[in-house]
């Protein structure tokens, strides 16, 4: 299907899709003005996008007279993207429609140190499961997208290194997936995907400069600068978790010592809780999980903090200090409009959020402190999965 269009046609349709992503609803006339294309060209390309099932007409805008214009938006009914993310403990896969809604999702457990072939086979199983599901509900599949960490070549779909898997060196994911499933494949850093998710569907809508901070099993940062995702030279950008906070501190998975990820992740918080309970510290979680402390989950710790548990709050105060000091540097260097915090250790964690906010607000230059907005989520929405889907839409015709 993509071979039916020339390079100029693909580029212009990609620009139209990007603009619709930005504006959500837009008229043909507005597209013509923004993209500097003739009305007849816009009509021609929009007709093609409607035929492909990517775009639909959604209604009429208000007019003081004359003919009313029709809004255009992504069509959530015809097709889906297969979007998934590699996490430390699982793979999260989903069918996502072009409007960014998750139609169906699955989680498959994996372990740190999994071998390359085992991880690939788990990935194939998820793709096949989602493919069959899409067929079953009558949805066509536009593309397959993966969000993951570490060194990669996004343009060619090659994962050079993945620290959580063994024997994972220069894996040609695009070639492997497209050969097996005959569906276009797209690779993106999962933290960049989170930033795109915020930009198009979350707390970054119509914000031209913001950073998206992921605080969970890992720590990362995505950047939207001047309304565009910033990938850096080769996609290795926003590695906030691998910046140093404690000289000669604990060994990190990257091989260095004292990285932020060694003191500000889900695993660190759970280990501190288990150590405290084993040492006889009084805490609500000791009453609930004393005999089964291995079953303690991060949501249990966040809940204890919300109830005022002093032991847990002291751990979060420590974590807030490490994160807050790093965010001061980011705010002073980039001067973003907004800092958005998401992930398992911050979602719904008002105590941790308020302390991070306090540290950042008091530590940044006054002109920055007065204007910057810091937000967190009170739910557990993972914006990386819809963000991967948006990356597919952005590059569907270009690649």
C-alpha positions in Angstrom: 0.0 0.0 0.0 2.7 2.5 0.9 4.5 1.7 -2.3 1.6 3.3 -4.2 2.7 6.8 -3.2 5.7 8.8 -4.2 8.2 10.4 -1.7 6.6 13.8 -1.9 3.1 12.4 -1.4 4.3 10.5 1.6 6.0 13.5 3.1 3.0 15.7 2.7 0.6 13.1 4.2 3.0 12.7 7.1 2.9 16.5 7.7 -0.9 16.4 7.6 -1.0 13.6 10.2 1.5 15.4 12.5 -0.6 18.6 12.3 -3.8 16.7 13.1 -2.0 15.1 16.1 -1.1 18.6 17.3 -4.5 20.2 16.9 -6.8 17.2 17.5 -9.5 18.8 15.2 -8.7 21.0 12.3 -10.3 22.2 9.1 -8.9 21.7 5.6 -8.5 25.5 5.3 -6.5 25.6 8.5 -4.3 22.8 7.2 -3.7 24.7 4.0 -2.6 27.8 5.9 -0.4 26.0 8.4 1.3 23.7 5.8 1.4 26.3 3.0 -0.3 23.9 0.6 -3.0 24.7 -1.9 -6.6 23.9 -1.0 -6.8 21.5 -3.9 -3.7 19.6 -2.6 -5.1 19.4 0.9 -8.4 18.0 -0.5 -6.5 15.4 -2.5 -4.3 14.2 0.4 -7.2 14.2 2.9 -9.3 12.1 0.6 -6.4 9.6 0.5 -6.1 9.6 4.3 -9.9 9.1 4.6 -9.7 6.1 2.2 -6.9 4.6 4.2 -9.0 4.8 7.4 -6.6 7.2 9.2 -8.7 10.4 9.2 -12.4 11.1 9.3 -14.7 14.2 9.1 -16.1 14.9 12.6 -18.5 17.8 12.4 -18.9 21.5 11.6 -17.3 24.5 13.1 -19.3 27.6 14.0 -19.6 30.2 11.3 -21.1 33.7 11.3 -22.2 33.2 7.8 -21.6 31.3 4.5 -20.6 27.7 4.2 -19.6 25.8 7.3 -16.3 24.1 7.4 -15.8 20.4 8.4 -13.4 19.3 11.1 -10.9 16.6 10.5 -9.7 14.2 13.2 -8.1 10.8 13.5 -10.5 8.0 12.9 -10.7 5.7 16.0 -12.9 3.2 14.4 -11.1 1.6 11.4 -7.7 0.6 12.5 -5.2 0.2 15.4 -1.5 0.1 16.1 0.2 -2.7 18.0 2.1 -0.7 20.6 4.2 -2.3 23.4 6.9 -1.4 25.9 9.8 -3.4 27.5 9.7 -3.0 31.3 12.1 -4.5 33.9 9.5 -7.0 35.0 7.1 -7.3 32.1 6.2 -6.4 28.5 3.1 -4.2 28.2 1.4 -4.6 24.9 -1.7 -3.0 23.6 -3.9 -2.2 20.6 -4.1 1.6 20.4 -6.5 3.4 18.0 -5.3 6.5 16.1 -7.1 8.7 18.7 -4.7 7.4 21.4 -7.2 5.1 23.1 -6.2 1.7 24.3 -8.6 -0.8 22.9 -7.1 -3.9 24.4 -3.9 -4.6 26.5 -1.9 -7.5 27.9 1.0 -7.9 30.3 3.5 -10.7 30.0 6.1 -11.2 32.8 9.8 -11.3 32.0 12.8 -11.4 34.3 15.9 -9.2 34.4 18.8 -11.0 32.6 16.5 -12.8 30.2 18.3 -14.2 27.2 17.9 -12.5 23.8 16.0 -15.3 22.1 13.6 -15.7 25.0 12.8 -12.0 25.0 12.3 -12.0 21.2 10.0 -15.0 21.4 8.0 -13.3 24.1 7.7 -10.2 21.9 6.6 -12.3 18.9 3.9 -14.0 21.1 2.6 -10.6 22.2 2.5 -9.3 18.6 0.7 -12.4 17.4 -1.8 -12.3 20.3 -2.6 -8.6 19.5 -2.7 -9.3 15.8 -5.3 -12.0 16.3 -7.3 -9.8 18.6 -7.3 -7.0 16.1 -8.6 -9.3 13.4 -11.2 -10.6 15.8 -12.7 -7.2 16.4 -12.5 -6.2 12.8 -9.6 -3.7 13.0 -6.8 -3.3 10.4 -3.3 -2.8 11.7 -1.3 0.2 10.6 2.0 -0.5 12.3 3.9 -2.2 15.1 5.8 0.0 17.6 8.2 -0.8 20.4 9.4 1.5 23.2 12.5 0.3 25.1 15.6 1.7 26.7 19.3 1.9 26.1 21.3 2.4 22.9 19.5 2.1 19.6 19.3 3.2 15.9 15.7 4.3 15.7 15.9 5.1 12.0 16.9 1.6 11.0 15.1 -0.2 13.9 18.2 -1.7 15.5 18.6 -2.1 19.2 22.4 -2.0 19.8 22.2 -2.7 23.5 19.6 -3.6 26.1 21.1 -3.8 29.6 18.3 -5.9 31.0 18.8 -8.8 28.6 21.7 -11.2 27.9 23.4 -11.6 24.6 21.5 -8.5 23.3 23.9 -6.9 20.8 22.9 -5.1 17.6 19.5 -6.8 17.3 17.8 -5.9 13.9 14.3 -5.6 15.4 12.8 -3.9 12.3 14.0 -6.6 10.0 13.0 -9.4 12.3 9.5 -8.1 12.9 8.7 -7.0 9.4 9.9 -10.3 8.0 7.8 -12.3 10.4 4.6 -10.3 10.3 4.8 -8.2 7.1 3.7 -5.0 9.0 5.7 -1.8 9.3 7.8 -1.7 12.5 8.9 1.4 14.4 11.4 1.6 17.3 11.6 4.4 19.8 13.2 5.0 23.3 10.4 4.4 25.7 11.0 7.6 27.6 10.7 9.6 24.4 7.5 7.8 23.8 6.2 9.0 27.2 6.9 12.6 26.1 5.0 12.1 22.9 2.2 10.5 24.8 2.0 13.6 27.0 2.3 15.9 24.0 -0.6 14.4 22.1 -2.9 12.8 24.7 -1.8 13.9 28.2 -0.7 16.9 30.3 1.5 18.3 27.5 -1.2 19.2 25.0 -0.5 22.6 23.4 2.6 23.1 25.7 5.5 23.9 23.4 8.4 23.3 25.9 8.2 20.7 28.6 10.0 17.7 30.1 8.5 14.4 30.9 10.1 12.6 33.8 9.6 8.8 34.2 10.0 7.5 37.8 9.4 3.8 38.0 11.6 0.7 37.6 14.0 3.1 35.8 14.4 6.9 35.6 14.3 8.8 32.4 13.5 12.1 30.8 11.8 13.0 27.5 11.9 16.5 26.1 9.6 18.5 23.9 11.4 21.6 22.8 9.8 24.3 20.6 6.9 21.8 20.1 9.1 19.0 18.8 10.4 15.9 20.4 14.2 16.1 20.9 16.0 12.9 20.2 19.6 14.2 20.3 22.2 13.0 17.8 21.5 9.3 17.9 18.5 8.9 20.3 20.6 8.5 23.4 19.1 11.5 25.1 17.4 12.2 28.5 19.4 9.5 30.4 18.5 11.2 33.7 18.8 7.9 35.6 22.4 7.6 34.7 23.5 11.0 36.0 25.6 10.9 39.2 24.1 11.8 42.6 26.4 9.9 45.0 30.1 9.7 44.1 31.3 6.1 44.6 27.8 5.0 45.4 26.1 1.8 44.5 26.9 0.0 41.3 24.4 0.8 38.5 23.3 -1.5 35.6 25.2 0.9 33.3 28.5 0.0 35.0 29.0 3.3 36.8 28.5 4.0 40.5 26.1 6.4 42.2 23.6 7.0 39.4 20.2 8.4 40.2 18.7 5.0 39.3 20.4 3.4 42.3 18.6 5.6 44.8 15.3 6.7 43.1 13.6 3.7 41.7 10.8 1.3 42.6 13.4 -1.4 43.5 15.4 0.9 45.8 12.3 2.0 47.7 11.1 -1.6 48.2 14.5 -2.7 49.3 14.7 0.1 51.9 11.3 -0.9 53.2 12.3 -4.6 53.5 15.5 -3.7 55.3 13.7 -1.5 57.7 11.0 -4.1 58.5 13.7 -6.8 58.9 15.5 -4.5 61.3 12.4 -4.1 63.5 11.2 -0.6 62.3 7.6 0.1 63.2 5.5 0.7 60.1 2.0 0.0 58.8 3.6 -2.2 56.2 5.2 -4.3 58.9 1.7 -5.1 60.3 0.4 -6.0 56.8 3.4 -7.7 55.2 5.8 -8.7 58.0 5.6 -12.4 57.3 5.3 -11.9 53.5 7.5 -8.9 53.0 8.6 -10.3 49.6 5.1 -9.6 48.4 5.3 -5.9 49.1 4.4 -3.8 46.1 5.1 -0.1 45.4 1.4 0.8 45.5 1.3 -0.6 49.1 4.2 1.8 50.0 2.5 4.8 48.4 -0.7 4.0 50.2 1.1 3.8 53.5 2.7 7.2 52.9 -0.7 8.7 52.1 -1.8 7.5 55.6 1.1 9.2 57.3 3.5 6.3 57.8 6.6 8.0 59.2 9.1 5.3 58.2 7.8 5.3 54.6 7.7 9.0 54.4 11.3 9.3 55.5 12.3 7.1 52.6 10.3 9.2 50.2 11.9 12.4 51.6 15.3 10.9 50.7 14.2 10.0 47.2 12.6 13.5 46.8 15.9 15.1 47.6 17.8 13.2 44.9 15.2 13.8 42.3 14.5 17.4 43.2 18.1 18.4 43.0 18.4 16.9 39.5 15.2 18.7 38.4 16.6 22.0 39.7 19.5 21.6 37.2 17.0 20.7 34.4 14.8 23.7 35.1 17.7 26.1 35.3 19.2 24.8 32.1 16.2 24.3 29.9 13.6 26.7 31.4 10.7 24.5 30.4 7.1 25.6 30.8 6.2 22.4 32.6 7.7 19.4 34.3 5.5 16.3 34.1 6.1 13.5 36.6 4.8 9.9 35.9 5.6 6.4 36.9 4.9 3.9 39.7 6.7 5.8 42.5 5.0 9.1 41.8 1.6 8.3 40.5 -0.9 9.1 43.2 2.0 9.9 45.6 1.0 13.4 46.8 3.7 13.3 49.6 6.5 12.6 47.2 5.2 15.1 44.7 4.9 18.0 47.1 8.4 17.5 48.4 9.9 17.3 44.9 7.9 20.5 44.0 9.1 22.3 47.1 12.7 21.5 46.4 12.5 22.5 42.8 10.6 25.7 43.5 13.0 26.8 46.2 16.2 25.8 44.3 15.6 27.3 40.9 16.2 30.9 39.8 13.3 33.1 40.9 12.3 34.0 37.3 12.1 30.2 36.5 10.4 29.3 39.8 7.7 31.8 39.3 6.6 30.5 35.9 7.3 26.8 35.9 4.5 24.3 36.4 5.2 20.9 38.0 2.5 18.2 37.7 2.0 14.6 38.6 -0.7 12.1 37.9 -3.2 10.8 40.5 -3.8 7.7 38.4 -1.5 5.1 36.8 -1.8 6.0 33.2 1.3 4.9 31.2 1.6 7.4 28.5 4.4 5.5 26.8 2.1 3.0 25.1 -0.1 5.6 23.4 3.1 7.6 22.8 4.6 4.7 20.8 1.4 4.6 18.8 1.7 8.3 18.0 5.3 7.8 16.8 3.9 5.2 14.3 1.4 7.8 13.0 4.1 10.5 12.8 6.4 8.3 10.7 3.9 6.0 9.0 4.5 7.5 5.5 8.1 8.7 6.1 9.5 5.3 6.9 
